[in-house]
Amino acid sequence: MLKQHLSQKLLQKLSPQQIQFIKLLQLNTLNFEERVEEELLENPALESGKDEEEEQIYEESDDLDFESKEEEFDVTDYMNDDDGGVQLSGDYNGADEEKEFMPVVHYASFRERLMEQVTGALKTAEDELLADQIIGTLDDDGYLRRSLSAIKNDLLFTQNMRTTEQDLQRILNLIQELDPAGVGARDLKECLLLQIKRKQEIGNTPVYKLAYKIIDEMMEDFSKKHYQRILKKFDVSEEYLRETLEFIAKLNPKPAQSGSEGGGTKDFIIPDFIVKEAYGQLEVSLNQKNAPELKVSKAYNDTLQSYEVSKEKTKSQKDAVQYIKQKLDGAKWFIDSVKQRQNTLLTTMRKIVEIQHAFFMSGDLADLRPMILKDIAEAIHMDISTISRVASSKYVETDFGIFLLKDFFTEGITTDSGEEVSNREVKKILNDAINTEDKIRPLTDEALKLILQDKGYKIARRTVAKYREQLNLPVARLRKEL
């Protein structure tokens, strides 16, 4: 039975322009630069470079200036021209212009190097397909996290290729013999055993033998550092076990990231903000790549004006003008979003510098004040989600190094004197205490709490445990050494 009823709902919907701004805001400098280049290629009505006449970017057609132009344009010239009006700064300026190109160096990925190594050992095209499937399934650490039965099904569904788990295991055995040692393992235990076997092939020393037995028979006790159980099981001296543990510690738990040429990706930090001290004042600026010179194509704008004043308007011209208007609107919206992004970034960063002025002048982490996203949001009258997007994946260059922006947002800890300090200072004390502790008798969370309380910080044991985990430091038992 059909029924009709009325209801009232309060909904908040974002316009396409707002969505575009939000997406741009959360991008770091490198990704933002790529996004601008992408828009310049996709929208021929958008150009890079300064507008010499400083004219208004774009107005509605009803407000256009209809004065005669020195050069007239035919709308039909733009109907199939996807590149019209796009001029990138530093583009080609003449036939005789000489350009210098940076050499491009290609590093083979670890998967490509594995295929190069294994190809000579493969006898059939089918084996090559199996090897390619297994190597392509390895994760970035070099582990095979997917079962052979699942890989067999993948081959059946994606390539209509029938195989057996025995054949896959045969190819996997070949891959596990390749460099770097340990690649193709299903778990950490197998990875370490593969590396120890490779060492034993060169020379099977007593240390290698004991290391293999410990990983093979007592992996769980080893990972939990139950050294007394290991000593009792194998009846060896502490010195002998210590030497063996030092050998195991040198094995690589992530073989694909072994540090060989091209073996892993290198991250280069490009700062989004620059904060410099000059004559006692802090100057805040954006990275130049965050503030590109963008303008609407004058050719597209002139073409639209020429159409407005023309008397004869064919259907093909109307279709072309509709396309031009769409591109001009898109260019204007993108430029507005970029400007709004720049203003938001600068406004937020200036407020952060104002609150953390002492740190930016000294570079001492002890001078960091407690600050949360809400503090900045309320101070500059913006939403917390906006501040969160600004802080996400952004870096600031200072006179003391490059810092992740979100690291300036910290909780507060109250001292005995009632002063509120940043938890970064507490974490530094925790880290220093653990680094200098006696590894035979490492400090428990309760002992760390007492150290902090002696220094005047009011802190609970569970808070110590939380900060220790944030520093990626294990519990006392797992920090114990012989």
C-alpha positions in Angstrom: 0.0 0.0 0.0 1.4 3.4 -1.0 1.5 6.3 1.4 2.4 9.9 1.1 3.8 12.0 3.9 5.7 15.3 4.4 8.9 15.6 6.4 11.5 18.3 7.1 15.2 17.5 7.1 18.2 19.8 7.6 21.0 18.8 5.3 24.3 20.3 4.6 25.6 19.8 1.1 29.0 21.0 -0.3 29.1 22.7 -3.6 31.6 21.4 -6.3 33.8 24.4 -5.6 33.9 23.7 -1.8 34.8 20.0 -2.5 37.5 21.2 -4.8 38.9 23.5 -2.2 38.9 20.8 0.5 40.7 18.4 -1.8 43.4 21.0 -2.6 43.8 22.0 1.0 44.9 18.6 2.2 47.5 18.1 -0.5 51.2 18.7 0.4 53.4 20.8 -1.9 54.5 18.0 -4.2 51.0 16.6 -4.7 49.6 20.1 -5.1 52.1 20.9 -7.8 51.1 17.7 -9.6 47.4 18.6 -9.3 48.0 22.1 -10.8 49.9 20.6 -13.7 47.1 18.1 -14.2 44.5 20.9 -14.3 46.6 23.0 -16.7 46.7 20.0 -19.1 43.0 19.2 -18.7 41.6 22.8 -19.0 42.9 24.8 -22.0 41.3 27.9 -20.6 43.7 27.9 -17.6 47.2 29.3 -18.0 50.3 29.7 -15.8 52.2 33.0 -15.6 51.5 36.6 -14.6 48.7 38.6 -16.2 50.4 41.8 -17.3 47.2 43.8 -17.6 46.0 42.8 -14.1 42.5 42.5 -15.5 39.6 40.7 -13.9 40.0 37.0 -14.3 36.5 36.3 -15.6 33.0 37.9 -15.5 29.6 36.7 -16.5 28.9 37.3 -20.2 26.3 40.0 -19.3 29.1 42.1 -17.8 31.7 41.7 -20.6 33.3 44.8 -22.2 32.2 44.8 -25.8 34.8 47.3 -27.1 36.4 46.3 -30.4 39.5 44.2 -30.3 42.6 44.5 -32.5 42.4 40.8 -33.3 39.3 38.9 -33.9 38.9 35.2 -33.2 36.6 32.6 -34.9 34.7 30.5 -32.4 35.0 27.5 -34.7 38.8 27.6 -34.3 38.4 26.4 -30.8 35.9 23.6 -31.3 38.5 20.9 -31.6 41.4 22.7 -30.0 42.1 21.1 -26.6 45.5 22.8 -26.2 44.4 26.4 -27.0 45.3 29.0 -24.4 47.6 26.8 -22.3 51.1 28.2 -21.9 53.3 26.8 -19.2 56.0 29.0 -17.8 59.4 28.2 -19.2 57.9 26.7 -22.3 59.5 26.8 -25.8 60.3 30.4 -26.9 61.8 29.9 -30.3 63.4 27.6 -32.8 66.9 28.4 -31.8 66.3 28.2 -28.1 68.7 25.9 -26.3 67.4 23.8 -23.5 69.2 21.9 -20.8 67.6 18.7 -19.7 68.2 16.9 -16.4 69.3 13.3 -17.0 66.7 10.7 -15.9 68.0 7.8 -13.9 66.0 4.7 -13.8 66.4 2.3 -10.9 64.9 -1.2 -11.3 62.5 -2.2 -8.6 63.2 -5.3 -6.5 60.5 -7.2 -8.4 62.2 -6.4 -11.8 65.5 -7.5 -10.4 64.0 -10.7 -9.2 62.5 -11.5 -12.6 65.9 -10.8 -14.2 67.5 -13.3 -11.8 65.0 -16.0 -12.1 64.5 -15.9 -15.9 67.6 -18.0 -16.5 66.5 -20.8 -14.3 63.0 -21.1 -15.9 62.5 -23.7 -18.6 59.1 -23.0 -20.0 56.8 -20.0 -20.7 54.3 -21.4 -18.2 57.0 -21.3 -15.4 57.7 -17.7 -16.4 54.1 -16.8 -15.9 54.0 -18.5 -12.5 57.2 -16.7 -11.4 55.8 -13.3 -12.6 52.5 -14.0 -10.7 54.4 -14.9 -7.5 56.8 -12.0 -7.7 54.0 -9.6 -8.5 52.2 -10.7 -5.3 55.1 -10.0 -3.0 54.6 -7.0 -0.7 57.0 -4.1 -0.5 59.0 -5.8 2.3 59.5 -8.9 0.0 57.1 -11.2 1.8 54.5 -13.5 0.1 51.5 -12.8 2.3 49.0 -14.6 -0.1 48.7 -18.4 0.1 49.7 -20.6 -2.9 46.1 -21.8 -3.2 44.8 -18.2 -3.5 47.5 -17.5 -6.2 46.4 -20.6 -8.1 42.8 -19.3 -8.1 44.1 -15.8 -9.2 45.8 -17.4 -12.2 42.6 -19.3 -13.1 40.3 -16.3 -12.9 42.6 -13.6 -14.4 44.5 -15.6 -17.0 42.4 -18.8 -17.4 45.6 -20.7 -16.5 45.4 -24.0 -14.6 48.3 -24.9 -12.3 48.9 -26.8 -9.1 50.2 -25.7 -5.7 53.2 -28.1 -6.2 54.3 -26.2 -9.3 53.8 -22.9 -7.5 55.9 -24.2 -4.6 58.6 -25.3 -7.0 58.8 -21.8 -8.5 58.7 -20.2 -5.1 61.7 -22.3 -4.0 63.6 -20.9 -7.0 62.6 -17.3 -6.0 63.7 -17.9 -2.4 67.2 -18.7 -3.7 67.5 -15.3 -5.3 69.0 -12.1 -3.9 68.3 -10.5 -1.5 68.3 -13.4 0.9 65.0 -13.9 2.6 62.8 -12.7 -0.2 59.7 -14.7 -0.9 59.2 -15.8 2.7 55.7 -16.3 4.1 56.5 -15.0 7.6 59.4 -13.5 9.7 60.5 -17.0 10.9 60.9 -18.3 7.3 62.6 -15.0 6.3 65.3 -15.3 9.0 65.8 -19.1 8.4 66.4 -18.4 4.6 69.0 -15.8 5.5 70.7 -18.1 8.0 70.8 -20.9 5.4 72.4 -18.6 2.9 75.1 -17.9 5.6 75.5 -21.6 6.3 76.2 -22.3 2.6 79.4 -20.1 2.9 80.5 -21.7 6.2 78.5 -23.4 8.8 79.9 -22.0 12.1 78.6 -22.9 15.6 76.9 -19.5 15.8 75.0 -20.1 12.6 73.9 -23.6 13.8 72.6 -22.2 17.2 70.9 -19.3 15.4 69.0 -21.7 13.1 67.9 -23.9 16.0 66.7 -20.9 18.1 64.6 -19.5 15.2 63.4 -22.9 14.1 62.5 -24.4 17.5 62.0 -21.4 19.8 60.9 -18.5 17.7 58.1 -17.5 20.2 60.5 -17.5 23.2 63.1 -15.6 21.1 60.6 -12.9 20.1 59.5 -12.5 23.8 63.1 -12.5 25.0 62.7 -15.5 27.3 66.5 -16.0 27.2 66.6 -18.3 30.3 64.4 -20.8 28.5 66.7 -20.7 25.5 69.8 -21.2 27.7 68.2 -24.2 29.4 66.9 -25.7 26.2 70.3 -25.7 24.4 72.6 -25.8 27.4 74.9 -23.0 26.2 76.7 -20.2 28.0 75.4 -16.7 28.2 78.4 -15.4 26.2 77.7 -17.9 23.4 74.0 -17.0 23.3 74.9 -13.2 23.4 77.1 -13.7 20.3 74.3 -15.6 18.5 71.7 -13.0 19.3 74.0 -10.3 18.0 74.2 -12.3 14.7 70.4 -12.7 14.5 70.0 -9.0 15.2 72.0 -8.2 12.0 69.6 -10.2 9.8 67.2 -8.2 7.7 63.5 -8.5 8.6 62.6 -6.6 5.4 64.7 -8.1 2.6 63.2 -6.1 -0.2 64.3 -2.9 1.5 67.9 -4.1 1.8 69.4 -0.7 0.8 70.8 -1.9 -2.5 70.7 0.5 -5.5 67.1 1.1 -6.3 66.0 -1.4 -3.7 63.6 1.0 -2.0 62.0 4.4 -2.5 63.7 7.5 -1.1 61.5 10.1 0.5 62.5 13.7 -0.1 60.7 16.2 2.2 59.6 19.4 0.4 58.5 22.0 3.0 55.1 23.6 2.6 56.0 26.6 4.8 59.1 28.6 5.5 59.6 30.3 8.9 62.7 32.5 9.2 63.9 34.9 11.9 65.0 38.3 10.7 66.0 41.1 13.1 64.1 39.6 15.9 60.9 39.0 13.9 59.5 35.8 12.5 58.6 35.8 8.8 56.1 33.2 7.5 55.9 32.4 3.8 54.6 29.6 1.6 56.8 27.5 -0.6 56.7 29.2 -4.0 55.2 26.0 -5.5 52.3 26.4 -3.2 51.5 29.8 -4.8 51.6 29.3 -8.6 50.7 32.2 -11.0 47.5 31.2 -12.7 45.2 33.1 -15.0 42.4 32.5 -17.4 43.4 32.3 -21.1 42.9 35.7 -22.7 42.4 34.0 -26.1 39.4 32.1 -24.7 38.0 35.2 -23.0 38.3 37.3 -26.2 36.7 34.5 -28.2 33.7 34.6 -26.0 33.4 38.4 -26.3 33.7 38.1 -30.1 30.8 35.7 -30.1 28.6 38.0 -28.0 29.0 40.9 -30.4 28.6 38.8 -33.6 25.3 39.0 -35.4 25.2 35.5 -37.0 25.2 32.7 -34.5 25.2 29.2 -35.9 24.5 26.0 -34.0 28.1 24.9 -34.2 29.2 28.3 -32.8 26.7 28.0 -29.9 28.0 24.5 -29.1 31.6 25.8 -29.2 30.7 28.8 -26.9 29.0 26.5 -24.4 32.3 24.5 -24.3 34.3 27.6 -23.8 32.1 28.9 -21.0 32.4 25.6 -19.2 36.2 25.7 -19.4 36.3 29.4 -18.4 34.1 28.7 -15.4 36.3 25.7 -14.4 39.4 27.8 -14.7 37.9 30.6 -12.5 36.7 28.1 -9.9 40.1 26.4 -9.8 42.0 29.7 -9.4 39.6 30.8 -6.6 40.1 27.5 -4.8 43.9 27.9 -5.1 43.7 31.4 -3.7 41.5 30.3 -0.8 43.9 27.4 -0.1 46.9 29.8 0.0 45.0 32.2 2.4 43.9 29.3 4.7 47.4 27.9 4.8 49.1 31.2 5.6 46.4 32.2 8.2 46.8 28.9 10.0 50.6 28.8 9.9 50.8 32.4 11.2 48.6 31.5 14.2 50.8 28.5 14.9 53.9 30.6 14.8 52.3 33.1 17.1 51.4 30.5 19.7 54.8 28.6 19.4 56.8 31.8 19.1 59.3 30.7 21.7 60.1 27.5 19.9 60.6 29.1 16.5 63.0 31.5 18.1 65.1 29.0 20.1 64.5 25.6 18.3 64.3 24.0 21.8 61.5 21.4 22.1 61.2 22.3 25.7 59.8 25.7 24.6 56.8 24.1 22.8 53.5 25.1 24.4 50.5 22.7 24.6 48.3 23.3 21.6 45.5 21.3 20.0 43.6 21.8 16.8 40.7 23.4 18.6 43.0 26.2 19.8 43.9 27.2 16.3 40.3 26.7 14.9 38.8 29.0 17.6 41.5 31.7 17.2 41.1 32.0 13.4 37.4 31.2 13.3 37.6 28.1 11.2 36.4 24.5 11.5 38.6 22.0 13.3 38.4 19.7 10.2 39.9 22.5 8.1 42.8 22.9 10.5 43.3 19.1 10.5 43.6 19.1 6.7 46.1 21.9 6.9 48.2 20.0 9.4 48.0 16.7 7.6 51.3 15.8 5.7 52.6 19.3 5.8 56.1 20.3 6.7 57.7 23.6 7.8 61.3 24.7 7.3 62.8 26.6 10.1 66.3 27.9 11.1 66.6 24.7 13.1 65.5 22.1 10.6 62.3 20.8 8.9 59.4 19.7 11.2 56.1 17.9 10.6 53.4 20.4 11.2 51.2 18.1 13.2 54.1 17.6 15.7 53.3 21.1 17.0 49.9 19.9 18.2 50.5 18.3 21.6 48.7 17.7 24.8 49.5 19.4 28.0 51.0 18.0 31.2 50.7 19.9 34.5 53.8 20.3 36.7 53.9 20.5 40.5 54.1 24.3 40.2 50.8 24.3 38.2 52.6 25.2 34.9 51.2 23.4 31.8 54.0 22.1 29.5 53.9 20.1 26.2 53.9 16.3 26.3 56.8 16.5 23.8 59.1 17.4 26.8 57.8 14.4 28.8 58.3 12.1 25.8 61.9 13.3 25.5 62.6 12.5 29.1 61.1 9.1 28.7 63.1 8.4 25.6 66.4 9.5 27.2 65.7 7.4 30.3 65.0 4.3 28.2 68.1 4.9 26.0 70.4 5.1 29.1 68.8 2.4 31.2 70.5 -0.9 32.2 69.4 -3.3 29.5 69.8 -6.2 31.9 67.3 -4.7 34.2 65.2 -2.3 32.1 62.9 0.3 33.7 59.3 -0.7 34.1 56.5 1.8 33.4 56.1 2.3 37.2 59.8 3.2 37.5 59.5 5.6 34.6 56.5 7.2 36.3 58.5 7.8 39.4 61.4 9.4 37.4 58.9 11.8 35.8 57.3 12.6 39.2 60.7 13.3 40.7 61.2 15.9 37.9 57.9 17.5 38.9 55.5 16.1 36.3 52.1 14.9 37.5 51.6 11.7 35.5 49.9 8.3 35.8 51.4 5.0 34.9 48.9 4.4 32.1 49.9 7.8 30.6 53.5 6.7 30.7 52.5 3.5 28.9 50.6 5.5 26.3 53.5 7.9 25.6 56.0 4.9 25.5 53.8 3.2 22.8 53.6 6.5 20.8 57.4 6.4 20.8 57.4 2.8 19.5 59.2 1.6 22.5 58.4 -2.0 23.8 57.7 -2.9 27.4 60.5 -3.5 29.8 60.6 -7.3 29.3 61.1 -6.9 25.5 63.9 -4.4 26.1 65.9 -6.8 28.2 69.3 -8.0 26.9 71.8 -10.5 28.2 
